[in-house]
Structures are given as C-alpha cells and as structure tokens.
Amino acid sequence: MLLIVLGLSLPIGVAASIYAGLPPEYQGVVLAILTGQGGTLTIGAGIGFAVYVWSQVMSYRATTKPQVVTGSKTKLDIPVLTDEQAKDMVERETGVRPETIPTRRR
C-alpha cells in the first residue's frame, strides 16, 4: 500500500509544480478543461494555450539536445559515432584502445 501511495505522489507532485509554474491565464484554461467547462473557453484562449505548450516543449528539446556554439555564434554539428569509430578515435588520441566506451546516462 505504501508503494502505491509513493508511486502516485511523484506524478501528482510533478503535475502540481507544472501547474503552479503556469501563468495565471493558462491556469484558468487548464482548470476549465479539467472541470469539464472547456466549452466556455474562447478559441483565442485555446490557441494561446496550445502555442504556450508548444513553445515549452520546443524549449525543453533545445536545452536537452547536445550542442556546441562557437565564439562567432555559429552552431557546430556533433557527429554520432558508432562504438568502433569512437574506439578508433580514442586509440588515435591516446594510443590505447579501450575495451568499452562509457555512455552518458539518461
């Protein structure tokens, strides 16, 4: 029973913090939708809320994507290497061929 309570508290806490971070206008839109009064919303409110959600998703994707920007403000593409290519590159740089390649944890 305790695991069920703990398992539900995390998503509820995340949802509450996301809701608290919304601007007051959009909190009203979310509350209207959740209470079944979404039909009273204007089209402008719905479009504005959709644009806000879209911008937040794009912002999140941009901040979690690996990127390198030079001093001249140009973005460099980061190549995705296979394990063999990565091992070859490490061997060229250090003279030692690694057994495994450490991966970034997500």
VEXGU-923271 format. One record per atom (N, C-alpha, C): atom name; x, y, z. Coordinates in steps of 0.1 Angstrom, whole numbers, always signed. Layout:
BEGIN
<site atome="CA" x="X" y="Y" z="Z"/>
...
//
This chain:
BEGIN
<site atome="N" x="+8" y="-12" z="+0"/>
<site atome="CA" x="+0" y="+0" z="+0"/>
<site atome="C" x="+9" y="+13" z="+0"/>
<site atome="N" x="+20" y="+12" z="+8"/>
<site atome="CA" x="+28" y="+24" z="+9"/>
<site atome="C" x="+35" y="+26" z="-5"/>
<site atome="N" x="+39" y="+16" z="-12"/>
<site atome="CA" x="+45" y="+17" z="-26"/>
<site atome="C" x="+35" y="+24" z="-35"/>
<site atome="N" x="+22" y="+20" z="-34"/>
<site atome="CA" x="+12" y="+26" z="-43"/>
<site atome="C" x="+11" y="+41" z="-40"/>
<site atome="N" x="+11" y="+45" z="-27"/>
<site atome="CA" x="+10" y="+59" z="-23"/>
<site atome="C" x="+22" y="+66" z="-28"/>
<site atome="N" x="+34" y="+61" z="-26"/>
<site atome="CA" x="+46" y="+67" z="-30"/>
<site atome="C" x="+47" y="+68" z="-45"/>
<site atome="N" x="+42" y="+58" z="-52"/>
<site atome="CA" x="+42" y="+58" z="-67"/>
<site atome="C" x="+33" y="+68" z="-73"/>
<site atome="N" x="+22" y="+72" z="-66"/>
<site atome="CA" x="+13" y="+82" z="-71"/>
<site atome="C" x="+17" y="+96" z="-67"/>
<site atome="N" x="+25" y="+97" z="-56"/>
<site atome="CA" x="+28" y="+110" z="-51"/>
<site atome="C" x="+38" y="+118" z="-61"/>
<site atome="N" x="+47" y="+110" z="-67"/>
<site atome="CA" x="+56" y="+117" z="-76"/>
<site atome="C" x="+49" y="+123" z="-88"/>
<site atome="N" x="+40" y="+116" z="-96"/>
<site atome="CA" x="+33" y="+122" z="-107"/>
<site atome="C" x="+24" y="+134" z="-102"/>
<site atome="N" x="+18" y="+132" z="-91"/>
<site atome="CA" x="+9" y="+143" z="-86"/>
<site atome="C" x="+18" y="+155" z="-82"/>
<site atome="N" x="+29" y="+153" z="-76"/>
<site atome="CA" x="+38" y="+164" z="-73"/>
<site atome="C" x="+43" y="+171" z="-86"/>
<site atome="N" x="+47" y="+163" z="-96"/>
<site atome="CA" x="+52" y="+169" z="-108"/>
<site atome="C" x="+41" y="+177" z="-115"/>
<site atome="N" x="+29" y="+172" z="-115"/>
<site atome="CA" x="+18" y="+179" z="-122"/>
<site atome="C" x="+14" y="+192" z="-114"/>
<site atome="N" x="+15" y="+191" z="-101"/>
<site atome="CA" x="+12" y="+203" z="-93"/>
<site atome="C" x="+22" y="+214" z="-95"/>
<site atome="N" x="+35" y="+210" z="-96"/>
<site atome="CA" x="+45" y="+220" z="-98"/>
<site atome="C" x="+45" y="+226" z="-112"/>
<site atome="N" x="+41" y="+218" z="-122"/>
<site atome="CA" x="+40" y="+223" z="-136"/>
<site atome="C" x="+28" y="+233" z="-136"/>
<site atome="N" x="+17" y="+229" z="-129"/>
<site atome="CA" x="+5" y="+238" z="-129"/>
<site atome="C" x="+8" y="+251" z="-122"/>
<site atome="N" x="+16" y="+250" z="-111"/>
<site atome="CA" x="+19" y="+262" z="-103"/>
<site atome="C" x="+28" y="+271" z="-111"/>
<site atome="N" x="+36" y="+266" z="-121"/>
<site atome="CA" x="+45" y="+274" z="-129"/>
<site atome="C" x="+39" y="+281" z="-141"/>
<site atome="N" x="+26" y="+277" z="-143"/>
<site atome="CA" x="+19" y="+283" z="-155"/>
<site atome="C" x="+15" y="+298" z="-151"/>
<site atome="N" x="+14" y="+306" z="-162"/>
<site atome="CA" x="+9" y="+319" z="-159"/>
<site atome="C" x="-6" y="+318" z="-155"/>
<site atome="N" x="-11" y="+328" z="-147"/>
<site atome="CA" x="-25" y="+327" z="-142"/>
<site atome="C" x="-35" y="+325" z="-153"/>
<site atome="N" x="-34" y="+331" z="-165"/>
<site atome="CA" x="-43" y="+329" z="-176"/>
<site atome="C" x="-44" y="+315" z="-180"/>
<site atome="N" x="-33" y="+308" z="-181"/>
<site atome="CA" x="-33" y="+294" z="-185"/>
<site atome="C" x="-37" y="+285" z="-174"/>
<site atome="N" x="-35" y="+289" z="-162"/>
<site atome="CA" x="-40" y="+281" z="-151"/>
<site atome="C" x="-55" y="+280" z="-152"/>
<site atome="N" x="-61" y="+291" z="-155"/>
<site atome="CA" x="-76" y="+292" z="-157"/>
<site atome="C" x="-81" y="+283" z="-168"/>
<site atome="N" x="-73" y="+282" z="-179"/>
<site atome="CA" x="-76" y="+274" z="-191"/>
<site atome="C" x="-75" y="+259" z="-186"/>
<site atome="N" x="-65" y="+255" z="-179"/>
<site atome="CA" x="-63" y="+241" z="-175"/>
<site atome="C" x="-74" y="+237" z="-165"/>
<site atome="N" x="-77" y="+246" z="-156"/>
<site atome="CA" x="-88" y="+244" z="-146"/>
<site atome="C" x="-102" y="+242" z="-153"/>
<site atome="N" x="-104" y="+250" z="-163"/>
<site atome="CA" x="-117" y="+249" z="-171"/>
<site atome="C" x="-118" y="+236" z="-178"/>
<site atome="N" x="-107" y="+232" z="-184"/>
<site atome="CA" x="-107" y="+219" z="-191"/>
<site atome="C" x="-108" y="+207" z="-182"/>
<site atome="N" x="-101" y="+207" z="-170"/>
<site atome="CA" x="-102" y="+196" z="-161"/>
<site atome="C" x="-116" y="+195" z="-154"/>
<site atome="N" x="-123" y="+206" z="-152"/>
<site atome="CA" x="-136" y="+206" z="-146"/>
<site atome="C" x="-147" y="+204" z="-156"/>
<site atome="N" x="-144" y="+202" z="-168"/>
<site atome="CA" x="-155" y="+199" z="-178"/>
<site atome="C" x="-161" y="+212" z="-184"/>
<site atome="N" x="-155" y="+224" z="-182"/>
<site atome="CA" x="-161" y="+236" z="-187"/>
<site atome="C" x="-153" y="+241" z="-198"/>
<site atome="N" x="-146" y="+233" z="-205"/>
<site atome="CA" x="-138" y="+237" z="-216"/>
<site atome="C" x="-146" y="+243" z="-228"/>
<site atome="N" x="-159" y="+240" z="-229"/>
<site atome="CA" x="-167" y="+246" z="-239"/>
<site atome="C" x="-169" y="+260" z="-238"/>
<site atome="N" x="-167" y="+266" z="-226"/>
<site atome="CA" x="-169" y="+280" z="-223"/>
<site atome="C" x="-156" y="+288" z="-227"/>
<site atome="N" x="-146" y="+282" z="-231"/>
<site atome="CA" x="-133" y="+289" z="-235"/>
<site atome="C" x="-135" y="+295" z="-249"/>
<site atome="N" x="-128" y="+306" z="-251"/>
<site atome="CA" x="-128" y="+312" z="-264"/>
<site atome="C" x="-117" y="+305" z="-273"/>
<site atome="N" x="-119" y="+306" z="-285"/>
<site atome="CA" x="-109" y="+300" z="-294"/>
<site atome="C" x="-95" y="+306" z="-292"/>
<site atome="N" x="-95" y="+319" z="-289"/>
<site atome="CA" x="-82" y="+326" z="-287"/>
<site atome="C" x="-75" y="+320" z="-275"/>
<site atome="N" x="-82" y="+317" z="-264"/>
<site atome="CA" x="-76" y="+311" z="-252"/>
<site atome="C" x="-71" y="+297" z="-255"/>
<site atome="N" x="-78" y="+290" z="-263"/>
<site atome="CA" x="-73" y="+276" z="-266"/>
<site atome="C" x="-61" y="+277" z="-275"/>
<site atome="N" x="-61" y="+286" z="-285"/>
<site atome="CA" x="-49" y="+287" z="-294"/>
<site atome="C" x="-37" y="+292" z="-286"/>
<site atome="N" x="-40" y="+302" z="-277"/>
<site atome="CA" x="-29" y="+308" z="-269"/>
<site atome="C" x="-22" y="+297" z="-260"/>
<site atome="N" x="-31" y="+289" z="-254"/>
<site atome="CA" x="-26" y="+278" z="-245"/>
<site atome="C" x="-18" y="+268" z="-254"/>
<site atome="N" x="-23" y="+264" z="-265"/>
<site atome="CA" x="-16" y="+254" z="-274"/>
<site atome="C" x="-2" y="+260" z="-278"/>
<site atome="N" x="-2" y="+273" z="-282"/>
<site atome="CA" x="+11" y="+279" z="-286"/>
<site atome="C" x="+21" y="+279" z="-274"/>
<site atome="N" x="+15" y="+282" z="-262"/>
<site atome="CA" x="+24" y="+282" z="-250"/>
<site atome="C" x="+30" y="+268" z="-247"/>
<site atome="N" x="+21" y="+258" z="-248"/>
<site atome="CA" x="+26" y="+244" z="-245"/>
<site atome="C" x="+36" y="+240" z="-256"/>
<site atome="N" x="+34" y="+244" z="-269"/>
<site atome="CA" x="+43" y="+241" z="-279"/>
<site atome="C" x="+57" y="+247" z="-277"/>
<site atome="N" x="+57" y="+260" z="-273"/>
<site atome="CA" x="+69" y="+267" z="-270"/>
<site atome="C" x="+77" y="+261" z="-259"/>
<site atome="N" x="+70" y="+256" z="-249"/>
<site atome="CA" x="+77" y="+250" z="-237"/>
<site atome="C" x="+83" y="+237" z="-241"/>
<site atome="N" x="+76" y="+229" z="-250"/>
<site atome="CA" x="+81" y="+216" z="-255"/>
<site atome="C" x="+94" y="+219" z="-263"/>
<site atome="N" x="+93" y="+229" z="-272"/>
<site atome="CA" x="+105" y="+232" z="-281"/>
<site atome="C" x="+116" y="+237" z="-272"/>
<site atome="N" x="+114" y="+245" z="-262"/>
<site atome="CA" x="+124" y="+250" z="-253"/>
<site atome="C" x="+131" y="+238" z="-246"/>
<site atome="N" x="+123" y="+229" z="-241"/>
<site atome="CA" x="+129" y="+217" z="-234"/>
<site atome="C" x="+137" y="+209" z="-243"/>
<site atome="N" x="+133" y="+207" z="-256"/>
<site atome="CA" x="+140" y="+199" z="-265"/>
<site atome="C" x="+154" y="+206" z="-269"/>
<site atome="N" x="+153" y="+219" z="-270"/>
<site atome="CA" x="+165" y="+227" z="-273"/>
<site atome="C" x="+176" y="+226" z="-262"/>
<site atome="N" x="+171" y="+226" z="-249"/>
<site atome="CA" x="+180" y="+226" z="-238"/>
<site atome="C" x="+186" y="+212" z="-235"/>
<site atome="N" x="+179" y="+202" z="-239"/>
<site atome="CA" x="+184" y="+188" z="-236"/>
<site atome="C" x="+192" y="+182" z="-248"/>
<site atome="N" x="+192" y="+189" z="-259"/>
<site atome="CA" x="+200" y="+184" z="-271"/>
<site atome="C" x="+214" y="+189" z="-270"/>
<site atome="N" x="+224" y="+179" z="-272"/>
<site atome="CA" x="+238" y="+183" z="-271"/>
<site atome="C" x="+241" y="+193" z="-283"/>
<site atome="N" x="+248" y="+204" z="-280"/>
<site atome="CA" x="+251" y="+213" z="-290"/>
<site atome="C" x="+264" y="+221" z="-286"/>
<site atome="N" x="+271" y="+226" z="-296"/>
<site atome="CA" x="+283" y="+234" z="-294"/>
<site atome="C" x="+281" y="+246" z="-303"/>
<site atome="N" x="+283" y="+258" z="-296"/>
<site atome="CA" x="+283" y="+271" z="-303"/>
<site atome="C" x="+296" y="+277" z="-302"/>
<site atome="N" x="+302" y="+282" z="-313"/>
<site atome="CA" x="+315" y="+288" z="-313"/>
<site atome="C" x="+314" y="+303" z="-308"/>
<site atome="N" x="+325" y="+309" z="-307"/>
<site atome="CA" x="+325" y="+323" z="-303"/>
<site atome="C" x="+319" y="+333" z="-313"/>
<site atome="N" x="+320" y="+328" z="-326"/>
<site atome="CA" x="+313" y="+336" z="-336"/>
<site atome="C" x="+299" y="+333" z="-338"/>
<site atome="N" x="+293" y="+326" z="-328"/>
<site atome="CA" x="+278" y="+323" z="-328"/>
<site atome="C" x="+274" y="+314" z="-339"/>
<site atome="N" x="+282" y="+305" z="-343"/>
<site atome="CA" x="+278" y="+295" z="-353"/>
<site atome="C" x="+277" y="+282" z="-346"/>
<site atome="N" x="+267" y="+274" z="-349"/>
<site atome="CA" x="+264" y="+261" z="-343"/>
<site atome="C" x="+272" y="+250" z="-351"/>
<site atome="N" x="+279" y="+242" z="-343"/>
<site atome="CA" x="+286" y="+231" z="-349"/>
<site atome="C" x="+277" y="+218" z="-347"/>
<site atome="N" x="+277" y="+210" z="-358"/>
<site atome="CA" x="+270" y="+197" z="-357"/>
<site atome="C" x="+279" y="+187" z="-349"/>
<site atome="N" x="+273" y="+180" z="-340"/>
<site atome="CA" x="+281" y="+169" z="-333"/>
<site atome="C" x="+278" y="+156" z="-340"/>
<site atome="N" x="+288" y="+150" z="-345"/>
<site atome="CA" x="+285" y="+137" z="-352"/>
<site atome="C" x="+282" y="+126" z="-342"/>
<site atome="N" x="+274" y="+117" z="-346"/>
<site atome="CA" x="+271" y="+105" z="-338"/>
<site atome="C" x="+280" y="+94" z="-343"/>
<site atome="N" x="+288" y="+89" z="-333"/>
<site atome="CA" x="+298" y="+78" z="-337"/>
<site atome="C" x="+293" y="+65" z="-333"/>
<site atome="N" x="+297" y="+55" z="-341"/>
<site atome="CA" x="+295" y="+41" z="-337"/>
<site atome="C" x="+305" y="+37" z="-326"/>
<site atome="N" x="+303" y="+26" z="-320"/>
<site atome="CA" x="+313" y="+22" z="-309"/>
<site atome="C" x="+327" y="+20" z="-316"/>
<site atome="N" x="+327" y="+14" z="-327"/>
<site atome="CA" x="+340" y="+12" z="-334"/>
<site atome="C" x="+347" y="+25" z="-337"/>
<site atome="N" x="+339" y="+35" z="-343"/>
<site atome="CA" x="+345" y="+48" z="-346"/>
<site atome="C" x="+350" y="+55" z="-334"/>
<site atome="N" x="+343" y="+54" z="-323"/>
<site atome="CA" x="+347" y="+60" z="-310"/>
<site atome="C" x="+360" y="+54" z="-305"/>
<site atome="N" x="+361" y="+40" z="-306"/>
<site atome="CA" x="+373" y="+34" z="-301"/>
<site atome="C" x="+385" y="+37" z="-310"/>
<site atome="N" x="+383" y="+38" z="-323"/>
<site atome="CA" x="+394" y="+43" z="-332"/>
<site atome="C" x="+398" y="+57" z="-328"/>
<site atome="N" x="+389" y="+66" z="-325"/>
<site atome="CA" x="+392" y="+79" z="-322"/>
<site atome="C" x="+400" y="+80" z="-309"/>
<site atome="N" x="+396" y="+72" z="-299"/>
<site atome="CA" x="+403" y="+72" z="-286"/>
<site atome="C" x="+417" y="+66" z="-288"/>
<site atome="N" x="+418" y="+56" z="-296"/>
<site atome="CA" x="+431" y="+50" z="-299"/>
<site atome="C" x="+441" y="+60" z="-306"/>
<site atome="N" x="+436" y="+67" z="-315"/>
<site atome="CA" x="+444" y="+77" z="-322"/>
<site atome="C" x="+449" y="+88" z="-313"/>
<site atome="N" x="+440" y="+92" z="-304"/>
<site atome="CA" x="+444" y="+103" z="-294"/>
<site atome="C" x="+453" y="+98" z="-283"/>
<site atome="N" x="+450" y="+86" z="-278"/>
<site atome="CA" x="+458" y="+82" z="-266"/>
<site atome="C" x="+468" y="+71" z="-268"/>
<site atome="N" x="+466" y="+64" z="-279"/>
<site atome="CA" x="+475" y="+52" z="-282"/>
<site atome="C" x="+470" y="+40" z="-275"/>
<site atome="N" x="+459" y="+40" z="-268"/>
<site atome="CA" x="+454" y="+28" z="-261"/>
<site atome="C" x="+439" y="+26" z="-266"/>
<site atome="N" x="+437" y="+13" z="-270"/>
<site atome="CA" x="+423" y="+10" z="-275"/>
<site atome="C" x="+415" y="+5" z="-263"/>
<site atome="N" x="+404" y="+12" z="-260"/>
<site atome="CA" x="+395" y="+9" z="-249"/>
<site atome="C" x="+387" y="-4" z="-251"/>
<site atome="N" x="+384" y="-11" z="-241"/>
<site atome="CA" x="+376" y="-23" z="-242"/>
<site atome="C" x="+361" y="-19" z="-244"/>
<site atome="N" x="+357" y="-9" z="-237"/>
<site atome="CA" x="+343" y="-4" z="-238"/>
<site atome="C" x="+343" y="+11" z="-239"/>
<site atome="N" x="+332" y="+16" z="-244"/>
<site atome="CA" x="+331" y="+31" z="-244"/>
<site atome="C" x="+321" y="+35" z="-234"/>
<site atome="N" x="+324" y="+44" z="-225"/>
<site atome="CA" x="+314" y="+48" z="-215"/>
<site atome="C" x="+303" y="+56" z="-222"/>
<site atome="N" x="+291" y="+54" z="-217"/>
<site atome="CA" x="+280" y="+61" z="-223"/>
<site atome="C" x="+274" y="+70" z="-213"/>
<site atome="N" x="+267" y="+81" z="-219"/>
<site atome="CA" x="+261" y="+91" z="-210"/>
<site atome="C" x="+248" y="+85" z="-205"/>
<site atome="N" x="+246" y="+86" z="-192"/>
<site atome="CA" x="+233" y="+81" z="-186"/>
<site atome="C" x="+222" y="+91" z="-188"/>
<site atome="N" x="+210" y="+86" z="-190"/>
<site atome="CA" x="+199" y="+95" z="-192"/>
<site atome="C" x="+189" y="+93" z="-181"/>
//
